[in-house]
Amino acid sequence: MKREEELIAAGWERRFVASEPRLSEMVEMYQEIGFEVHLEPLPSKEEWDAGGCEESGCTACFDLDRDRYRIIFTRPVK
């Protein structure tokens, strides 16, 4: 089972990929409206290519500096 599938099975919903400063802003916003927030690093380029890519199909920004980006997952606070 892929990491994203594990998170979804645990009740997390994938939101989007972001880097700073938007990453911190979105984490704060989701927490303020009552969500738990979990950040995941991007998968490796090979994993990303094998599993599909973002809706537009472009991953050029991610390829330049993968460590800057995180995938935001949320779920309601239990």
C-alpha positions in Angstrom: 0.0 0.0 0.0 1.4 3.4 -1.0 1.8 6.1 1.7 -1.0 8.2 0.4 -3.4 5.2 0.4 -2.4 4.6 4.1 -3.2 8.1 5.0 -6.6 8.1 3.2 -7.5 4.8 5.0 -6.7 6.6 8.3 -9.2 9.3 7.5 -6.8 11.9 6.0 -7.9 13.9 2.9 -5.2 15.1 0.5 -5.5 18.9 -0.1 -2.7 20.2 -2.2 1.1 20.7 -2.5 2.6 23.9 -1.2 5.8 25.6 -0.1 6.6 28.5 2.2 5.1 31.0 2.9 1.8 29.5 1.8 2.5 26.2 3.5 2.5 27.8 7.0 -0.5 30.0 6.2 -2.6 27.0 5.1 -1.6 24.9 8.1 -2.6 27.7 10.4 -5.9 28.3 8.5 -6.9 24.6 8.5 -6.1 24.4 12.3 -8.1 27.5 13.0 -11.2 26.0 11.3 -10.9 22.8 13.3 -8.8 20.4 11.2 -5.8 18.3 12.2 -3.0 18.9 9.7 -0.4 16.4 8.5 2.4 17.3 6.1 4.1 14.7 3.9 7.2 15.2 1.8 6.9 14.7 -1.9 7.4 11.2 -3.1 10.6 10.6 -5.1 10.5 11.6 -8.7 10.3 7.9 -9.7 7.3 7.3 -7.3 5.6 10.5 -8.5 6.0 9.5 -12.2 4.8 6.0 -11.6 1.7 7.2 -9.7 0.6 10.0 -11.9 1.2 13.7 -11.4 -0.8 16.8 -10.5 -3.8 17.7 -12.6 -1.8 19.9 -15.0 0.8 17.2 -15.6 3.6 19.7 -14.8 6.1 18.9 -12.0 9.0 21.2 -13.1 8.8 23.3 -9.9 9.0 20.2 -7.7 11.8 18.7 -9.7 14.0 21.8 -9.0 13.8 21.7 -5.2 11.7 18.8 -3.9 12.6 19.5 -0.3 10.8 22.8 -0.3 7.4 21.3 -0.9 5.0 19.3 1.3 1.7 17.6 0.6 -1.0 19.0 3.0 -3.4 16.4 4.4 -6.3 17.3 6.8 -8.9 15.5 8.8 -11.5 16.7 11.3 -10.2 16.8 14.9 -11.5 13.8 16.8 
